[in-house]
């Protein structure tokens, strides 16, 4: 996630320091282990993060 935030900041011209902060507890574990991602049979988009960044205004 920090890498994505840095890339977004660079694409939008935002300045500042990105500090990774681990989420504790059940919610943090769910983010880390991937259990919050879409399951089998989910409707998924086709646009990548890089494509989304490239389409940002500016």
PDBQT receptor file of N, H, CA, C and O in Angstrom, charges set to zero:
ATOM      1  N   UNK A   1       0.808  -1.194   0.000  1.00  0.00    +0.000 N 
ATOM      2  CA  UNK A   1       0.000   0.000   0.000  1.00  0.00    +0.000 C 
ATOM      3  C   UNK A   1       0.858   1.268   0.000  1.00  0.00    +0.000 C 
ATOM      4  O   UNK A   1       0.541   2.210  -0.727  1.00  0.00    +0.000 OA
ATOM      5  N   UNK A   2       1.929   1.322   0.789  1.00  0.00    +0.000 N 
ATOM      6  H   UNK A   2       2.187   0.558   1.379  1.00  0.00    +0.000 HD
ATOM      7  CA  UNK A   2       2.738   2.553   0.743  1.00  0.00    +0.000 C 
ATOM      8  C   UNK A   2       3.253   2.866  -0.661  1.00  0.00    +0.000 C 
ATOM      9  O   UNK A   2       3.315   4.030  -1.055  1.00  0.00    +0.000 OA
ATOM     10  N   UNK A   3       3.620   1.833  -1.412  1.00  0.00    +0.000 N 
ATOM     11  H   UNK A   3       3.570   0.887  -1.092  1.00  0.00    +0.000 HD
ATOM     12  CA  UNK A   3       4.108   2.060  -2.771  1.00  0.00    +0.000 C 
ATOM     13  C   UNK A   3       3.012   2.672  -3.641  1.00  0.00    +0.000 C 
ATOM     14  O   UNK A   3       3.278   3.579  -4.430  1.00  0.00    +0.000 OA
ATOM     15  N   UNK A   4       1.784   2.179  -3.500  1.00  0.00    +0.000 N 
ATOM     16  H   UNK A   4       1.569   1.442  -2.859  1.00  0.00    +0.000 HD
ATOM     17  CA  UNK A   4       0.675   2.719  -4.285  1.00  0.00    +0.000 C 
ATOM     18  C   UNK A   4       0.405   4.174  -3.903  1.00  0.00    +0.000 C 
ATOM     19  O   UNK A   4       0.136   5.003  -4.772  1.00  0.00    +0.000 OA
ATOM     20  N   UNK A   5       0.474   4.482  -2.638  1.00  0.00    +0.000 N 
ATOM     21  H   UNK A   5       0.692   3.808  -1.931  1.00  0.00    +0.000 HD
ATOM     22  CA  UNK A   5       0.244   5.858  -2.186  1.00  0.00    +0.000 C 
ATOM     23  C   UNK A   5       1.345   6.767  -2.714  1.00  0.00    +0.000 C 
ATOM     24  O   UNK A   5       1.065   7.890  -3.135  1.00  0.00    +0.000 OA
ATOM     25  N   UNK A   6       2.571   6.311  -2.699  1.00  0.00    +0.000 N 
ATOM     26  H   UNK A   6       2.798   5.399  -2.356  1.00  0.00    +0.000 HD
ATOM     27  CA  UNK A   6       3.680   7.113  -3.233  1.00  0.00    +0.000 C 
ATOM     28  C   UNK A   6       3.499   7.369  -4.719  1.00  0.00    +0.000 C 
ATOM     29  O   UNK A   6       3.726   8.480  -5.198  1.00  0.00    +0.000 OA
ATOM     30  N   UNK A   7       3.093   6.349  -5.438  1.00  0.00    +0.000 N 
ATOM     31  H   UNK A   7       2.909   5.446  -5.049  1.00  0.00    +0.000 HD
ATOM     32  CA  UNK A   7       2.883   6.498  -6.878  1.00  0.00    +0.000 C 
ATOM     33  C   UNK A   7       1.733   7.449  -7.171  1.00  0.00    +0.000 C 
ATOM     34  O   UNK A   7       1.814   8.253  -8.100  1.00  0.00    +0.000 OA
ATOM     35  N   UNK A   8       0.658   7.364  -6.384  1.00  0.00    +0.000 N 
ATOM     36  H   UNK A   8       0.593   6.712  -5.630  1.00  0.00    +0.000 HD
ATOM     37  CA  UNK A   8      -0.474   8.282  -6.543  1.00  0.00    +0.000 C 
ATOM     38  C   UNK A   8      -0.027   9.722  -6.250  1.00  0.00    +0.000 C 
ATOM     39  O   UNK A   8      -0.364  10.647  -6.989  1.00  0.00    +0.000 OA
ATOM     40  N   UNK A   9       0.725   9.894  -5.179  1.00  0.00    +0.000 N 
ATOM     41  H   UNK A   9       0.999   9.142  -4.579  1.00  0.00    +0.000 HD
ATOM     42  CA  UNK A   9       1.211  11.227  -4.814  1.00  0.00    +0.000 C 
ATOM     43  C   UNK A   9       2.086  11.796  -5.926  1.00  0.00    +0.000 C 
ATOM     44  O   UNK A   9       1.962  12.969  -6.280  1.00  0.00    +0.000 OA
ATOM     45  N   UNK A  10       2.957  10.979  -6.467  1.00  0.00    +0.000 N 
ATOM     46  H   UNK A  10       3.058  10.027  -6.179  1.00  0.00    +0.000 HD
ATOM     47  CA  UNK A  10       3.841  11.428  -7.550  1.00  0.00    +0.000 C 
ATOM     48  C   UNK A  10       3.000  11.825  -8.776  1.00  0.00    +0.000 C 
ATOM     49  O   UNK A  10       3.288  12.832  -9.423  1.00  0.00    +0.000 OA
ATOM     50  N   UNK A  11       1.968  11.041  -9.092  1.00  0.00    +0.000 N 
ATOM     51  H   UNK A  11       1.733  10.224  -8.566  1.00  0.00    +0.000 HD
ATOM     52  CA  UNK A  11       1.134  11.314 -10.266  1.00  0.00    +0.000 C 
ATOM     53  C   UNK A  11       0.297  12.570 -10.097  1.00  0.00    +0.000 C 
ATOM     54  O   UNK A  11      -0.018  13.234 -11.084  1.00  0.00    +0.000 OA
ATOM     55  N   UNK A  12      -0.067  12.909  -8.875  1.00  0.00    +0.000 N 
ATOM     56  H   UNK A  12       0.189  12.370  -8.073  1.00  0.00    +0.000 HD
ATOM     57  CA  UNK A  12      -0.922  14.070  -8.636  1.00  0.00    +0.000 C 
ATOM     58  C   UNK A  12      -0.147  15.293  -8.173  1.00  0.00    +0.000 C 
ATOM     59  O   UNK A  12      -0.726  16.366  -8.006  1.00  0.00    +0.000 OA
ATOM     60  N   UNK A  13       1.169  15.143  -7.961  1.00  0.00    +0.000 N 
ATOM     61  H   UNK A  13       1.640  14.271  -8.096  1.00  0.00    +0.000 HD
ATOM     62  CA  UNK A  13       1.987  16.259  -7.520  1.00  0.00    +0.000 C 
ATOM     63  C   UNK A  13       1.895  16.538  -6.028  1.00  0.00    +0.000 C 
ATOM     64  O   UNK A  13       2.362  17.575  -5.559  1.00  0.00    +0.000 OA
ATOM     65  N   UNK A  14       1.301  15.626  -5.286  1.00  0.00    +0.000 N 
ATOM     66  H   UNK A  14       0.921  14.783  -5.667  1.00  0.00    +0.000 HD
ATOM     67  CA  UNK A  14       1.205  15.803  -3.835  1.00  0.00    +0.000 C 
ATOM     68  C   UNK A  14       2.591  15.655  -3.223  1.00  0.00    +0.000 C 
ATOM     69  O   UNK A  14       3.425  14.897  -3.716  1.00  0.00    +0.000 OA
ATOM     70  N   UNK A  15       2.820  16.385  -2.151  1.00  0.00    +0.000 N 
ATOM     71  H   UNK A  15       2.142  17.002  -1.750  1.00  0.00    +0.000 HD
ATOM     72  CA  UNK A  15       4.120  16.328  -1.494  1.00  0.00    +0.000 C 
ATOM     73  C   UNK A  15       3.936  15.843  -0.074  1.00  0.00    +0.000 C 
ATOM     74  O   UNK A  15       2.861  15.967   0.512  1.00  0.00    +0.000 OA
ATOM     75  N   UNK A  16       4.980  15.302   0.456  1.00  0.00    +0.000 N 
ATOM     76  H   UNK A  16       5.854  15.201  -0.020  1.00  0.00    +0.000 HD
ATOM     77  CA  UNK A  16       4.947  14.836   1.829  1.00  0.00    +0.000 C 
ATOM     78  C   UNK A  16       5.591  13.470   1.951  1.00  0.00    +0.000 C 
ATOM     79  O   UNK A  16       6.030  12.874   0.967  1.00  0.00    +0.000 OA
ATOM     80  N   UNK A  17       5.634  13.006   3.146  1.00  0.00    +0.000 N 
ATOM     81  H   UNK A  17       5.278  13.490   3.945  1.00  0.00    +0.000 HD
ATOM     82  CA  UNK A  17       6.255  11.721   3.439  1.00  0.00    +0.000 C 
ATOM     83  C   UNK A  17       5.159  10.679   3.642  1.00  0.00    +0.000 C 
ATOM     84  O   UNK A  17       4.176  10.929   4.340  1.00  0.00    +0.000 OA
ATOM     85  N   UNK A  18       5.332   9.528   3.037  1.00  0.00    +0.000 N 
ATOM     86  H   UNK A  18       6.131   9.325   2.471  1.00  0.00    +0.000 HD
ATOM     87  CA  UNK A  18       4.405   8.417   3.244  1.00  0.00    +0.000 C 
ATOM     88  C   UNK A  18       5.012   7.513   4.301  1.00  0.00    +0.000 C 
ATOM     89  O   UNK A  18       6.105   6.973   4.127  1.00  0.00    +0.000 OA
ATOM     90  N   UNK A  19       4.297   7.359   5.385  1.00  0.00    +0.000 N 
ATOM     91  H   UNK A  19       3.410   7.798   5.526  1.00  0.00    +0.000 HD
ATOM     92  CA  UNK A  19       4.775   6.541   6.491  1.00  0.00    +0.000 C 
ATOM     93  C   UNK A  19       3.915   5.289   6.583  1.00  0.00    +0.000 C 
ATOM     94  O   UNK A  19       2.724   5.387   6.878  1.00  0.00    +0.000 OA
ATOM     95  N   UNK A  20       4.486   4.118   6.339  1.00  0.00    +0.000 N 
ATOM     96  H   UNK A  20       5.454   4.039   6.099  1.00  0.00    +0.000 HD
ATOM     97  CA  UNK A  20       3.697   2.895   6.454  1.00  0.00    +0.000 C 
ATOM     98  C   UNK A  20       3.299   2.651   7.914  1.00  0.00    +0.000 C 
ATOM     99  O   UNK A  20       4.134   2.693   8.818  1.00  0.00    +0.000 OA
ATOM    100  N   UNK A  21       2.032   2.400   8.112  1.00  0.00    +0.000 N 
ATOM    101  H   UNK A  21       1.355   2.366   7.378  1.00  0.00    +0.000 HD
ATOM    102  CA  UNK A  21       1.517   2.137   9.454  1.00  0.00    +0.000 C 
ATOM    103  C   UNK A  21       0.784   0.802   9.417  1.00  0.00    +0.000 C 
ATOM    104  O   UNK A  21      -0.271   0.699   8.792  1.00  0.00    +0.000 OA
ATOM    105  N   UNK A  22       1.318  -0.213  10.071  1.00  0.00    +0.000 N 
ATOM    106  H   UNK A  22       2.175  -0.129  10.579  1.00  0.00    +0.000 HD
ATOM    107  CA  UNK A  22       0.643  -1.506  10.059  1.00  0.00    +0.000 C 
ATOM    108  C   UNK A  22      -0.664  -1.447  10.857  1.00  0.00    +0.000 C 
ATOM    109  O   UNK A  22      -0.727  -0.849  11.932  1.00  0.00    +0.000 OA
ATOM    110  N   UNK A  23      -1.690  -2.073  10.312  1.00  0.00    +0.000 N 
ATOM    111  H   UNK A  23      -1.639  -2.559   9.439  1.00  0.00    +0.000 HD
ATOM    112  CA  UNK A  23      -2.963  -2.136  11.021  1.00  0.00    +0.000 C 
ATOM    113  C   UNK A  23      -2.955  -3.340  11.950  1.00  0.00    +0.000 C 
ATOM    114  O   UNK A  23      -2.698  -4.459  11.506  1.00  0.00    +0.000 OA
ATOM    115  N   UNK A  24      -3.228  -3.129  13.217  1.00  0.00    +0.000 N 
ATOM    116  H   UNK A  24      -3.437  -2.220  13.577  1.00  0.00    +0.000 HD
ATOM    117  CA  UNK A  24      -3.223  -4.247  14.162  1.00  0.00    +0.000 C 
ATOM    118  C   UNK A  24      -4.562  -4.993  14.166  1.00  0.00    +0.000 C 
ATOM    119  O   UNK A  24      -5.539  -4.544  13.565  1.00  0.00    +0.000 OA
ATOM    120  N   UNK A  25      -4.586  -6.087  14.824  1.00  0.00    +0.000 N 
ATOM    121  H   UNK A  25      -3.793  -6.451  15.312  1.00  0.00    +0.000 HD
ATOM    122  CA  UNK A  25      -5.823  -6.815  15.079  1.00  0.00    +0.000 C 
ATOM    123  C   UNK A  25      -6.377  -7.564  13.885  1.00  0.00    +0.000 C 
ATOM    124  O   UNK A  25      -5.689  -7.808  12.894  1.00  0.00    +0.000 OA
ATOM    125  N   UNK A  26      -7.650  -7.920  14.014  1.00  0.00    +0.000 N 
ATOM    126  H   UNK A  26      -8.209  -7.722  14.819  1.00  0.00    +0.000 HD
ATOM    127  CA  UNK A  26      -8.318  -8.733  13.000  1.00  0.00    +0.000 C 
ATOM    128  C   UNK A  26      -8.366  -8.036  11.647  1.00  0.00    +0.000 C 
ATOM    129  O   UNK A  26      -8.130  -8.656  10.610  1.00  0.00    +0.000 OA
ATOM    130  N   UNK A  27      -8.671  -6.752  11.666  1.00  0.00    +0.000 N 
ATOM    131  H   UNK A  27      -8.863  -6.249  12.509  1.00  0.00    +0.000 HD
ATOM    132  CA  UNK A  27      -8.762  -6.011  10.403  1.00  0.00    +0.000 C 
ATOM    133  C   UNK A  27      -7.412  -6.008   9.685  1.00  0.00    +0.000 C 
ATOM    134  O   UNK A  27      -7.347  -6.234   8.477  1.00  0.00    +0.000 OA
ATOM    135  N   UNK A  28      -6.355  -5.755  10.417  1.00  0.00    +0.000 N 
ATOM    136  H   UNK A  28      -6.408  -5.571  11.399  1.00  0.00    +0.000 HD
ATOM    137  CA  UNK A  28      -5.023  -5.767   9.822  1.00  0.00    +0.000 C 
ATOM    138  C   UNK A  28      -4.655  -7.122   9.264  1.00  0.00    +0.000 C 
ATOM    139  O   UNK A  28      -4.098  -7.219   8.170  1.00  0.00    +0.000 OA
ATOM    140  N   UNK A  29      -4.965  -8.170  10.009  1.00  0.00    +0.000 N 
ATOM    141  H   UNK A  29      -5.418  -8.091  10.897  1.00  0.00    +0.000 HD
ATOM    142  CA  UNK A  29      -4.693  -9.533   9.519  1.00  0.00    +0.000 C 
ATOM    143  C   UNK A  29      -5.471  -9.815   8.243  1.00  0.00    +0.000 C 
ATOM    144  O   UNK A  29      -4.943 -10.422   7.312  1.00  0.00    +0.000 OA
ATOM    145  N   UNK A  30      -6.723  -9.377   8.197  1.00  0.00    +0.000 N 
ATOM    146  H   UNK A  30      -7.152  -8.884   8.954  1.00  0.00    +0.000 HD
ATOM    147  CA  UNK A  30      -7.549  -9.618   7.012  1.00  0.00    +0.000 C 
ATOM    148  C   UNK A  30      -6.971  -8.901   5.795  1.00  0.00    +0.000 C 
ATOM    149  O   UNK A  30      -6.984  -9.456   4.697  1.00  0.00    +0.000 OA
ATOM    150  N   UNK A  31      -6.469  -7.687   5.967  1.00  0.00    +0.000 N 
ATOM    151  H   UNK A  31      -6.459  -7.237   6.860  1.00  0.00    +0.000 HD
ATOM    152  CA  UNK A  31      -5.817  -6.989   4.858  1.00  0.00    +0.000 C 
ATOM    153  C   UNK A  31      -4.565  -7.730   4.417  1.00  0.00    +0.000 C 
ATOM    154  O   UNK A  31      -4.336  -7.914   3.222  1.00  0.00    +0.000 OA
ATOM    155  N   UNK A  32      -3.759  -8.155   5.374  1.00  0.00    +0.000 N 
ATOM    156  H   UNK A  32      -3.945  -8.006   6.346  1.00  0.00    +0.000 HD
ATOM    157  CA  UNK A  32      -2.483  -8.806   5.045  1.00  0.00    +0.000 C 
ATOM    158  C   UNK A  32      -2.661 -10.171   4.406  1.00  0.00    +0.000 C 
ATOM    159  O   UNK A  32      -1.908 -10.529   3.501  1.00  0.00    +0.000 OA
ATOM    160  N   UNK A  33      -3.645 -10.943   4.861  1.00  0.00    +0.000 N 
ATOM    161  H   UNK A  33      -4.257 -10.653   5.597  1.00  0.00    +0.000 HD
ATOM    162  CA  UNK A  33      -3.766 -12.313   4.337  1.00  0.00    +0.000 C 
ATOM    163  C   UNK A  33      -4.610 -12.401   3.064  1.00  0.00    +0.000 C 
ATOM    164  O   UNK A  33      -4.759 -13.480   2.489  1.00  0.00    +0.000 OA
ATOM    165  N   UNK A  34      -5.162 -11.267   2.625  1.00  0.00    +0.000 N 
ATOM    166  H   UNK A  34      -5.041 -10.391   3.092  1.00  0.00    +0.000 HD
ATOM    167  CA  UNK A  34      -5.898 -11.262   1.365  1.00  0.00    +0.000 C 
ATOM    168  C   UNK A  34      -7.349 -11.687   1.473  1.00  0.00    +0.000 C 
ATOM    169  O   UNK A  34      -8.018 -11.810   0.447  1.00  0.00    +0.000 OA
ATOM    170  N   UNK A  35      -7.861 -11.915   2.670  1.00  0.00    +0.000 N 
ATOM    171  H   UNK A  35      -7.317 -11.815   3.503  1.00  0.00    +0.000 HD
ATOM    172  CA  UNK A  35      -9.235 -12.394   2.794  1.00  0.00    +0.000 C 
ATOM    173  C   UNK A  35     -10.266 -11.315   2.472  1.00  0.00    +0.000 C 
ATOM    174  O   UNK A  35     -11.457 -11.617   2.394  1.00  0.00    +0.000 OA
ATOM    175  N   UNK A  36      -9.842 -10.072   2.283  1.00  0.00    +0.000 N 
ATOM    176  H   UNK A  36      -8.875  -9.827   2.347  1.00  0.00    +0.000 HD
ATOM    177  CA  UNK A  36     -10.778  -9.004   1.918  1.00  0.00    +0.000 C 
ATOM    178  C   UNK A  36     -10.840  -8.782   0.410  1.00  0.00    +0.000 C 
ATOM    179  O   UNK A  36     -11.518  -7.866  -0.055  1.00  0.00    +0.000 OA
ATOM    180  N   UNK A  37     -10.143  -9.606  -0.346  1.00  0.00    +0.000 N 
ATOM    181  H   UNK A  37      -9.593 -10.350   0.033  1.00  0.00    +0.000 HD
ATOM    182  CA  UNK A  37     -10.193  -9.476  -1.799  1.00  0.00    +0.000 C 
ATOM    183  C   UNK A  37     -11.426 -10.196  -2.335  1.00  0.00    +0.000 C 
ATOM    184  O   UNK A  37     -12.043 -11.002  -1.639  1.00  0.00    +0.000 OA
ATOM    185  N   UNK A  38     -11.771  -9.892  -3.576  1.00  0.00    +0.000 N 
ATOM    186  H   UNK A  38     -11.270  -9.237  -4.142  1.00  0.00    +0.000 HD
ATOM    187  CA  UNK A  38     -12.945 -10.497  -4.197  1.00  0.00    +0.000 C 
ATOM    188  C   UNK A  38     -12.776 -12.009  -4.311  1.00  0.00    +0.000 C 
ATOM    189  O   UNK A  38     -11.687 -12.505  -4.600  1.00  0.00    +0.000 OA
ATOM    190  N   UNK A  39     -13.842 -12.711  -4.086  1.00  0.00    +0.000 N 
ATOM    191  H   UNK A  39     -14.726 -12.307  -3.852  1.00  0.00    +0.000 HD
ATOM    192  CA  UNK A  39     -13.806 -14.178  -4.139  1.00  0.00    +0.000 C 
ATOM    193  C   UNK A  39     -14.074 -14.704  -5.536  1.00  0.00    +0.000 C 
ATOM    194  O   UNK A  39     -14.251 -13.938  -6.484  1.00  0.00    +0.000 OA
ATOM    195  N   UNK A  40     -14.101 -16.019  -5.647  1.00  0.00    +0.000 N 
ATOM    196  H   UNK A  40     -13.958 -16.641  -4.877  1.00  0.00    +0.000 HD
ATOM    197  CA  UNK A  40     -14.375 -16.643  -6.940  1.00  0.00    +0.000 C 
ATOM    198  C   UNK A  40     -15.740 -16.200  -7.473  1.00  0.00    +0.000 C 
ATOM    199  O   UNK A  40     -16.704 -16.092  -6.715  1.00  0.00    +0.000 OA
ATOM    200  N   UNK A  41     -15.812 -15.951  -8.746  1.00  0.00    +0.000 N 
ATOM    201  H   UNK A  41     -15.030 -16.039  -9.362  1.00  0.00    +0.000 HD
ATOM    202  CA  UNK A  41     -17.067 -15.569  -9.372  1.00  0.00    +0.000 C 
ATOM    203  C   UNK A  41     -17.401 -14.089  -9.272  1.00  0.00    +0.000 C 
ATOM    204  O   UNK A  41     -18.447 -13.662  -9.761  1.00  0.00    +0.000 OA
ATOM    205  N   UNK A  42     -16.534 -13.300  -8.648  1.00  0.00    +0.000 N 
ATOM    206  H   UNK A  42     -15.685 -13.648  -8.250  1.00  0.00    +0.000 HD
ATOM    207  CA  UNK A  42     -16.790 -11.863  -8.519  1.00  0.00    +0.000 C 
ATOM    208  C   UNK A  42     -16.612 -11.183  -9.869  1.00  0.00    +0.000 C 
ATOM    209  O   UNK A  42     -15.789 -11.602 -10.682  1.00  0.00    +0.000 OA
ATOM    210  N   UNK A  43     -17.386 -10.135 -10.099  1.00  0.00    +0.000 N 
ATOM    211  H   UNK A  43     -18.055  -9.794  -9.438  1.00  0.00    +0.000 HD
ATOM    212  CA  UNK A  43     -17.206  -9.320 -11.299  1.00  0.00    +0.000 C 
ATOM    213  C   UNK A  43     -16.010  -8.409 -11.060  1.00  0.00    +0.000 C 
ATOM    214  O   UNK A  43     -16.027  -7.579 -10.151  1.00  0.00    +0.000 OA
ATOM    215  N   UNK A  44     -14.979  -8.565 -11.870  1.00  0.00    +0.000 N 
ATOM    216  H   UNK A  44     -14.965  -9.240 -12.608  1.00  0.00    +0.000 HD
ATOM    217  CA  UNK A  44     -13.757  -7.788 -11.713  1.00  0.00    +0.000 C 
ATOM    218  C   UNK A  44     -13.595  -6.824 -12.871  1.00  0.00    +0.000 C 
ATOM    219  O   UNK A  44     -13.976  -7.132 -14.001  1.00  0.00    +0.000 OA
ATOM    220  N   UNK A  45     -13.041  -5.679 -12.599  1.00  0.00    +0.000 N 
ATOM    221  H   UNK A  45     -12.732  -5.429 -11.682  1.00  0.00    +0.000 HD
ATOM    222  CA  UNK A  45     -12.743  -4.710 -13.641  1.00  0.00    +0.000 C 
ATOM    223  C   UNK A  45     -11.506  -5.121 -14.420  1.00  0.00    +0.000 C 
ATOM    224  O   UNK A  45     -10.837  -6.099 -14.083  1.00  0.00    +0.000 OA
ATOM    225  N   UNK A  46     -11.214  -4.370 -15.455  1.00  0.00    +0.000 N 
ATOM    226  H   UNK A  46     -11.757  -3.576 -15.729  1.00  0.00    +0.000 HD
ATOM    227  CA  UNK A  46     -10.051  -4.706 -16.286  1.00  0.00    +0.000 C 
ATOM    228  C   UNK A  46      -8.969  -3.629 -16.230  1.00  0.00    +0.000 C 
ATOM    229  O   UNK A  46      -7.851  -3.853 -16.694  1.00  0.00    +0.000 OA
ATOM    230  N   UNK A  47      -9.290  -2.462 -15.667  1.00  0.00    +0.000 N 
ATOM    231  H   UNK A  47     -10.198  -2.280 -15.290  1.00  0.00    +0.000 HD
ATOM    232  CA  UNK A  47      -8.325  -1.368 -15.609  1.00  0.00    +0.000 C 
ATOM    233  C   UNK A  47      -7.292  -1.629 -14.519  1.00  0.00    +0.000 C 
ATOM    234  O   UNK A  47      -7.646  -1.960 -13.387  1.00  0.00    +0.000 OA
ATOM    235  N   UNK A  48      -6.024  -1.481 -14.862  1.00  0.00    +0.000 N 
ATOM    236  H   UNK A  48      -5.737  -1.212 -15.781  1.00  0.00    +0.000 HD
ATOM    237  CA  UNK A  48      -4.958  -1.660 -13.883  1.00  0.00    +0.000 C 
ATOM    238  C   UNK A  48      -4.732  -0.361 -13.109  1.00  0.00    +0.000 C 
ATOM    239  O   UNK A  48      -5.224   0.699 -13.498  1.00  0.00    +0.000 OA
ATOM    240  N   UNK A  49      -3.994  -0.456 -12.027  1.00  0.00    +0.000 N 
ATOM    241  H   UNK A  49      -3.595  -1.316 -11.712  1.00  0.00    +0.000 HD
ATOM    242  CA  UNK A  49      -3.656   0.738 -11.256  1.00  0.00    +0.000 C 
ATOM    243  C   UNK A  49      -2.844   1.703 -12.103  1.00  0.00    +0.000 C 
ATOM    244  O   UNK A  49      -3.058   2.913 -12.035  1.00  0.00    +0.000 OA
ATOM    245  N   UNK A  50      -1.914   1.185 -12.901  1.00  0.00    +0.000 N 
ATOM    246  H   UNK A  50      -1.740   0.202 -12.956  1.00  0.00    +0.000 HD
ATOM    247  CA  UNK A  50      -1.107   2.048 -13.774  1.00  0.00    +0.000 C 
ATOM    248  C   UNK A  50      -1.987   2.768 -14.792  1.00  0.00    +0.000 C 
ATOM    249  O   UNK A  50      -1.776   3.951 -15.059  1.00  0.00    +0.000 OA
ATOM    250  N   UNK A  51      -2.967   2.075 -15.362  1.00  0.00    +0.000 N 
ATOM    251  H   UNK A  51      -3.138   1.114 -15.145  1.00  0.00    +0.000 HD
ATOM    252  CA  UNK A  51      -3.878   2.714 -16.305  1.00  0.00    +0.000 C 
ATOM    253  C   UNK A  51      -4.711   3.794 -15.606  1.00  0.00    +0.000 C 
ATOM    254  O   UNK A  51      -4.942   4.865 -16.167  1.00  0.00    +0.000 OA
ATOM    255  N   UNK A  52      -5.149   3.512 -14.406  1.00  0.00    +0.000 N 
ATOM    256  H   UNK A  52      -4.961   2.642 -13.951  1.00  0.00    +0.000 HD
ATOM    257  CA  UNK A  52      -5.933   4.485 -13.646  1.00  0.00    +0.000 C 
ATOM    258  C   UNK A  52      -5.110   5.732 -13.356  1.00  0.00    +0.000 C 
ATOM    259  O   UNK A  52      -5.589   6.856 -13.509  1.00  0.00    +0.000 OA
ATOM    260  N   UNK A  53      -3.844   5.519 -12.929  1.00  0.00    +0.000 N 
ATOM    261  H   UNK A  53      -3.454   4.607 -12.804  1.00  0.00    +0.000 HD
ATOM    262  CA  UNK A  53      -2.964   6.663 -12.683  1.00  0.00    +0.000 C 
ATOM    263  C   UNK A  53      -2.770   7.492 -13.942  1.00  0.00    +0.000 C 
ATOM    264  O   UNK A  53      -2.802   8.722 -13.890  1.00  0.00    +0.000 OA
ATOM    265  N   UNK A  54      -2.570   6.831 -15.066  1.00  0.00    +0.000 N 
ATOM    266  H   UNK A  54      -2.544   5.832 -15.108  1.00  0.00    +0.000 HD
ATOM    267  CA  UNK A  54      -2.336   7.540 -16.335  1.00  0.00    +0.000 C 
ATOM    268  C   UNK A  54      -3.564   8.349 -16.748  1.00  0.00    +0.000 C 
ATOM    269  O   UNK A  54      -3.424   9.358 -17.440  1.00  0.00    +0.000 OA
ATOM    270  N   UNK A  55      -4.764   7.933 -16.340  1.00  0.00    +0.000 N 
ATOM    271  H   UNK A  55      -4.878   7.114 -15.778  1.00  0.00    +0.000 HD
ATOM    272  CA  UNK A  55      -5.990   8.622 -16.723  1.00  0.00    +0.000 C 
ATOM    273  C   UNK A  55      -6.351   9.781 -15.795  1.00  0.00    +0.000 C 
ATOM    274  O   UNK A  55      -7.312  10.504 -16.056  1.00  0.00    +0.000 OA
ATOM    275  N   UNK A  56      -5.596   9.962 -14.725  1.00  0.00    +0.000 N 
ATOM    276  H   UNK A  56      -4.815   9.375 -14.513  1.00  0.00    +0.000 HD
ATOM    277  CA  UNK A  56      -5.887  11.059 -13.798  1.00  0.00    +0.000 C 
ATOM    278  C   UNK A  56      -5.700  12.394 -14.505  1.00  0.00    +0.000 C 
ATOM    279  O   UNK A  56      -4.789  12.552 -15.317  1.00  0.00    +0.000 OA
ATOM    280  N   UNK A  57      -6.571  13.358 -14.193  1.00  0.00    +0.000 N 
ATOM    281  H   UNK A  57      -7.311  13.230 -13.533  1.00  0.00    +0.000 HD
ATOM    282  CA  UNK A  57      -6.397  14.676 -14.818  1.00  0.00    +0.000 C 
ATOM    283  C   UNK A  57      -5.090  15.335 -14.367  1.00  0.00    +0.000 C 
ATOM    284  O   UNK A  57      -4.636  15.143 -13.239  1.00  0.00    +0.000 OA
ATOM    285  N   UNK A  58      -4.527  16.077 -15.232  1.00  0.00    +0.000 N 
ATOM    286  H   UNK A  58      -4.896  16.233 -16.148  1.00  0.00    +0.000 HD
ATOM    287  CA  UNK A  58      -3.321  16.819 -14.871  1.00  0.00    +0.000 C 
ATOM    288  C   UNK A  58      -2.186  16.455 -15.657  1.00  0.00    +0.000 C 
ATOM    289  O   UNK A  58      -1.100  17.001 -15.462  1.00  0.00    +0.000 OA
TER     290      UNK A  58
